[in-house]
């Protein structure tokens, strides 16, 4: 059997722990931190694609569900482990749902989210600023169909950006009923209401509690 560099790492990881190892098919440190915190109580060691030297597949699908499933399946095939992938983004009503699945691409190759937030603000002008964060979690298990779980949180685009915590568009997203943006909240506060937390709640209910 041929093993890639990533597979060799996985073998070492699994031999060193009685906890179950899952792989998060992401190189985004903010997502990795947030998912690790949420899955900590589930006896799961979450390893990232970056730690295992897994490449990032091209996101060629046209929906959050499609891209999440594509990434999870690719990581599962490369490692033979349970793999989780997240596809998420900011969907602004007055922009026809943009940037949506292209949220990261609006930040460009340098991941300049300050520029991406400015682009959203300028595109909106005087239009209504209602928006939602969407997250789809895909779980791929060897030999099984990929399952997806969706979470959303409704809010509005705030300007100027506020707060220094969080990542991505968090400084301009103010959840409904809140006076602060996600970036002004602690990680625990954000985790209690975020789109990712809601998708993960659906995922853990189905994957662990069914």
KEVO-977347 format. One line per 5 residues: number of its first residue (from 1); their letters; for each residue z, x, y of C-alpha. Coordinates in nm, 2 decimals. Example, Ala and Ser with C-alpha at 12.3 -4.5 7.8 and 13.67 -1.06 7.14 Angstrom:
! residues 2
1> as> 0.78 1.23 -0.45; 0.71 1.37 -0.11
END
This chain:
! residues 210
1> xxxxx> 0.00 0.00 0.00; -0.09 0.13 0.35; 0.17 0.11 0.62; 0.11 0.13 0.99; 0.35 0.32 1.22
6> xxxxx> 0.50 -0.02 1.31; 0.55 -0.11 0.95; 0.74 0.21 0.88; 0.97 0.13 1.17; 1.03 -0.22 1.03
11> xxxxx> 1.13 -0.09 0.69; 1.39 0.14 0.85; 1.53 -0.14 1.06; 1.56 -0.39 0.77; 1.73 -0.13 0.55
16> xxxxx> 2.00 -0.06 0.81; 2.13 -0.41 0.86; 2.23 -0.72 0.66; 2.12 -0.94 0.95; 1.77 -1.09 0.94
21> xxxxx> 1.51 -0.91 1.15; 1.26 -1.11 1.35; 0.98 -0.98 1.57; 0.91 -1.10 1.92; 0.54 -1.05 1.99
26> xxxxx> 0.59 -0.95 2.35; 0.61 -0.64 2.56; 0.78 -0.83 2.85; 1.13 -0.69 2.90; 1.25 -1.00 3.08
31> xxxxx> 1.14 -1.23 2.79; 1.29 -0.99 2.53; 1.63 -0.99 2.71; 1.64 -1.37 2.75; 1.54 -1.44 2.38
36> xxxxx> 1.78 -1.18 2.25; 2.07 -1.34 2.43; 1.98 -1.69 2.30; 1.92 -1.58 1.94; 2.23 -1.35 1.92
41> xxxxx> 2.45 -1.61 1.76; 2.19 -1.68 1.49; 2.25 -1.35 1.30; 1.90 -1.24 1.40; 1.81 -0.89 1.51
46> xxxxx> 1.51 -0.94 1.75; 1.28 -0.65 1.77; 1.00 -0.64 2.02; 0.63 -0.56 1.97; 0.68 -0.26 2.19
51> xxxxx> 0.96 -0.12 1.97; 0.73 -0.15 1.67; 0.42 -0.01 1.84; 0.23 -0.34 1.79; -0.07 -0.39 2.02
56> xxxxx> -0.10 -0.70 2.24; -0.38 -0.92 2.11; -0.63 -1.07 2.36; -0.52 -1.42 2.46; -0.84 -1.61 2.40
61> xxxxx> -0.71 -1.96 2.36; -0.71 -2.22 2.63; -0.36 -2.37 2.59; 0.00 -2.24 2.58; 0.02 -2.35 2.22
66> xxxxx> -0.30 -2.17 2.12; -0.20 -1.84 2.27; 0.15 -1.85 2.14; 0.03 -1.92 1.79; -0.24 -1.64 1.81
71> xxxxx> 0.02 -1.38 1.91; 0.28 -1.49 1.65; 0.02 -1.48 1.37; -0.11 -1.14 1.47; 0.24 -0.99 1.46
76> xxxxx> 0.32 -1.16 1.14; 0.01 -1.02 0.97; 0.09 -0.67 1.10; 0.46 -0.67 0.99; 0.51 -0.92 0.71
81> xxxxx> 0.82 -1.05 0.90; 0.90 -1.37 1.07; 0.75 -1.34 1.41; 0.81 -1.53 1.73; 0.57 -1.55 2.03
86> xxxxx> 0.61 -1.70 2.36; 0.34 -1.82 2.59; 0.47 -1.95 2.92; 0.36 -1.99 3.28; 0.39 -2.17 3.61
91> xxxxx> 0.19 -2.49 3.64; 0.15 -2.61 4.00; 0.05 -2.98 4.03; -0.16 -2.95 4.35; -0.35 -2.65 4.21
96> xxxxx> -0.46 -2.85 3.90; -0.21 -2.68 3.68; -0.29 -2.32 3.79; -0.20 -2.05 3.74; -0.09 -2.20 3.40
101> xxxxx> -0.19 -1.99 3.10; -0.32 -1.73 3.35; 0.01 -1.68 3.52; 0.04 -1.32 3.42; -0.32 -1.25 3.50
106> xxxxx> -0.27 -1.37 3.86; -0.03 -1.08 3.89; -0.31 -0.84 3.80; -0.31 -0.53 3.58; -0.01 -0.38 3.77
111> xxxxx> 0.20 -0.70 3.71; 0.24 -0.74 4.08; 0.42 -1.08 4.09; 0.50 -1.05 4.46; 0.12 -1.07 4.51
116> xxxxx> 0.09 -1.35 4.26; 0.37 -1.56 4.44; 0.19 -1.50 4.77; -0.13 -1.62 4.62; 0.03 -1.94 4.50
121> xxxxx> 0.19 -2.00 4.84; -0.13 -1.94 5.03; -0.33 -2.16 4.79; -0.09 -2.45 4.84; -0.10 -2.44 5.22
126> xxxxx> 0.03 -2.79 5.32; -0.01 -2.95 4.98; 0.28 -3.09 4.78; 0.48 -2.81 4.61; 0.58 -2.98 4.29
131> xxxxx> 0.55 -2.75 3.99; 0.68 -2.70 3.64; 0.75 -2.40 3.42; 0.61 -2.44 3.07; 0.71 -2.24 2.76
136> xxxxx> 0.57 -2.27 2.41; 0.75 -2.08 2.13; 0.54 -2.02 1.81; 0.70 -1.91 1.48; 0.49 -1.75 1.22
141> xxxxx> 0.63 -1.70 0.87; 0.44 -1.51 0.60; 0.23 -1.76 0.40; 0.32 -2.06 0.61; 0.14 -2.25 0.90
146> xxxxx> 0.24 -2.15 1.25; 0.48 -2.40 1.41; 0.51 -2.44 1.79; 0.78 -2.58 2.01; 0.74 -2.68 2.38
151> xxxxx> 0.99 -2.68 2.67; 0.94 -2.77 3.04; 1.15 -2.77 3.35; 1.03 -2.95 3.67; 1.09 -2.82 4.02
156> xxxxx> 0.91 -2.71 4.33; 0.77 -2.39 4.49; 1.01 -2.25 4.74; 0.91 -2.01 5.02; 0.99 -1.74 5.10
161> xxxxx> 1.09 -1.59 4.76; 1.47 -1.59 4.71; 1.69 -1.40 4.47; 1.67 -1.07 4.29; 1.75 -1.17 3.93
166> xxxxx> 1.50 -1.31 3.67; 1.14 -1.20 3.65; 0.79 -1.33 3.72; 0.77 -1.63 3.95; 1.15 -1.69 3.93
171> xxxxx> 1.20 -1.61 4.30; 0.98 -1.91 4.41; 1.07 -2.16 4.15; 1.35 -2.41 4.25; 1.44 -2.64 3.96
176> xxxxx> 1.48 -3.01 4.04; 1.83 -3.10 4.16; 1.90 -2.73 4.26; 1.92 -2.56 4.59; 1.87 -2.21 4.43
181> xxxxx> 1.57 -2.05 4.27; 1.58 -1.92 3.92; 1.61 -1.57 4.06; 1.93 -1.67 4.25; 2.10 -1.78 3.93
186> xxxxx> 2.29 -1.57 3.67; 2.11 -1.53 3.34; 2.36 -1.77 3.18; 2.29 -2.04 3.45; 1.91 -2.00 3.41
191> xxxxx> 1.94 -2.00 3.03; 2.12 -2.34 3.04; 1.82 -2.51 3.19; 1.51 -2.30 3.16; 1.18 -2.39 3.00
196> xxxxx> 1.23 -2.11 2.75; 1.58 -2.23 2.66; 1.45 -2.58 2.60; 1.16 -2.45 2.38; 1.41 -2.24 2.19
201> xxxxx> 1.65 -2.53 2.15; 1.37 -2.73 1.99; 1.28 -2.43 1.77; 1.64 -2.35 1.66; 1.70 -2.72 1.58
206> xxxxx> 1.39 -2.72 1.35; 1.42 -2.37 1.21; 1.79 -2.34 1.15; 1.94 -2.69 1.15; 1.69 -2.91 0.97
END
